[in-house]
Amino acid sequence: FQLDGAGKFTKLTSGTSMYFHDVVAAGNRIYFYEGTAGEIYKHDAGTAVKKVIKQTVSGDFRTAGNLLYFTNGNDLYRCNGTATGTVRLNGAMTTGNGDYFAANDHVYFEGTVNNVTSLYRVGVAETTPTRIAEDFSLLNNSFAELNGAVYFSGGHYTTSPHSAGLQLYRADVSTGTVAPATTLTTSNGGGRVEGISAIGTSIYFSAGDGDFITSQGTGDRELYK
């Protein structure tokens, strides 16, 4: 359904035994999924609903600009609203359902090949991934963009010489250079950054500070800027 400013509902789809869900906005476009037949649909403002492609989807839809991103099993896809523009992005690697986030200029994702998991990215007009951090894992898909950089949560594996625990990391949008943006303690569940947001000229996030709350049996968490 579509709800206009006057409170009027309009039914946009019809059919028998159809199950539309996973509705997401992408610019002035809406993407959604029909689960019975396994098909991706789109609706551009002022136009009729159109089927994009028959495609199995195993994870949530995510968007950036007018582009749609999704996973099917261990494969990551990008869709520009056409069947020919629905392309696989993770090369010979495997990528889990939640192991990526879509920023304005790139999609960032975990890719595993030969039992090594690293951080990769692909530009919005590219299909070949570039590794930007070896032996690296995302903690979640929370991220924010500010002043030419993308901030996200994760860390290098303990076997890596760059291991510093789970921190807030920063990737330069132009060069892809990845570096820790915090040096939080990792004791008692410290670090583990969540809820990343950009407001004004600052990045806000929550993280463990290393204190242990005995009554709750868990580490403390605080708000950081």
N, C-alpha and C positions, 0 to 999 in steps of 0.2 A: 504494500500500500504506500501511497504518497500523501503527505499531509501538507496543505498549503498554509499561507499565513492567515487565512480566514478560518482555519479549522476544518476545512473540507477534506475528506478522505477520498482518494481515487485508487481503485484496484488496478494494478499495472500488469499482472500476470493472470493466466487462466490455464486450466487443464485438469485432467483427472490423475489422481495418485502422484501429484508432484509435491516435492518437499523443498521449498526454497529457504535458504538460511545463509549464515556467514555474510551478512550484508556489511560492506565497508565503503567508505567514501574515499575517492581519489580525485582531488581537484573538484571539477564540476561533474564528475562521473561517479556512478555507483556500480560496484561489482558485487555479485552474489552467486551462490552455488545451488544447483538443483541436485539433490542427493540421490534421487531414485534412478535417474539415467546417468548421473555423474557428468554434469555439464556446467561450465562457467558461463555466466551471463553478464551483460553490462547494460546500463541505462544512462545515456547522456541527457542532460537537461534539454527538454523540448523535443525529444525524439522517442521513438518506440523502443521497448526492450528488445535486445538482440542477443542471440546465442553467440558466444565467442568460439568455444571449442569444447569437444568432449574430452574430459581429462579427469583422471582420478586425483583426488586431493586428500592428503592424510594429516594436514596440520591447518592451523588458523591462517586466514588471509591477512596480509599486511600490505600497506601501501606507502608510497612516497611520490609526491607529485601526482601524475595521472597513471602511474605504473602500479601493477599488482604483483606481489611476490607470494609464493606458496611452496610447500614441499609435497612430494609424492614419494613415500617411502624414504629412501636416503638421497633423493635428488631434489635440488633447489631450482625453481623456475621463476622467470620474469615474464609478465604478459603486458603488452601495450594496448590491449583491447582488440587484437586481431589474432586469428589462428596462426598465421605465418610469423607473427611477432611474439608468440609464446615459445620461449627458448629455455633450454637447460643451461645452468650457469656453473655448476661445480665440477666440470671436467671429469677426470677419472676418480675423483674423491667421493666420499660419502658424507652426507650432512644430515643431522638429526632434525626432527620436526621443529624444535624450538631454538635451534642453535644458529640464529642469524638475526640481524636487524637491518632495516632499510632506511638509509639516510637520503638526503636530497641528491647527492652526486654519486653515491656508491651503495651497494649492498655489502655488508660485512658478515662473514660466516665462518664457522668452524668447518674445516675440511680434514678428513682423515684418509691417509693413504699409507700403505705399508706399516700400519699400526702407529703412525705418527700423526698427532692432531695439531694443527697450526691454524692461525688466523689468516684469512684471505679476504680480498675484496674484488668487486667487479664494478666498473663504471656503468652508468645508465645506458650508454651507447656501445658497450662492449659485451663480449661473451666469454672471454678468456680470463680466468682468475689470476690474481697476483698475490703471492704470499707476502704478508707484511709483518708477521710475528711467528717465529718457529716455536714449536712445543708450547702452544698457548691455548687456553680454553676460556670461553665466555662463561661467566657465572649466571647471567640472565640476559634478556633482550632489552633492558633499560638503557637509554642513551639520550644524549642531548648534543646539539651543535651550537658552537659559539666561536666567533672570530676566526674562522678558517680551520677549526678543529672539531673533531668528533670525540665525545667523552663516553666511556662505557666501562662496564665492570668485568673483571676477569683476572687472569694471572698466568704466568709461565709455570709449567710443571716443575716439581721439586728437583727433577733430574737436570733441569736447564741451568746454565750458569747465570741466567738473568732472573732466576726465581726470587720473588720478593713478597710472596703471599698474594692473597686476593685483594687487589687495590682498585682505585679509580685510574683508568688509563686514558691516554690522549693519543689520537692519531691525526697527523697533519693531513688535511684534505688534499693539498697539492702534491705532497711527496709520498704520503703513506707511512711516514716514519712514526713508529709507535714507542711511547715512553710512559712510565708511571707518572701520574699527576699527584699522587699521594704517597705517603710513607707511614701508613697506619700500622699500629701493632697488630700482629696476627695471633697473639695469645688469647685463649678463652673465646675463640670465635671472632676475634677482632678482624677488621677489614670487612670483607663481604658486602660491597657497596650495592645499594638498591635505591630506587626512586630518584633517578638522576633527572634534573630539570635545569633549564637555562632561563634565568630571569634577569633582564637588564644586562649587566656586564659580568654576571656571576653564575657559577654552577652550584646548585644545591643538591645534596644527597644525604641519605642516612647510611650509617655504618657502625659496626661494633667498635668500641673503644678499648677493649681488653679487660674491662671490669666484669666480674662474675657475680650474678645475682643468685645467692644461695637459695633463697626462698622459692625462686622460679626454676632453678636448675639450668639456667641459660646465661649467656653473656649479655651485657648491657648494649643498647644501641642508642646513638645520638644523631642529631641533625648537624650537618657540616655545610660550610660555604667555602 
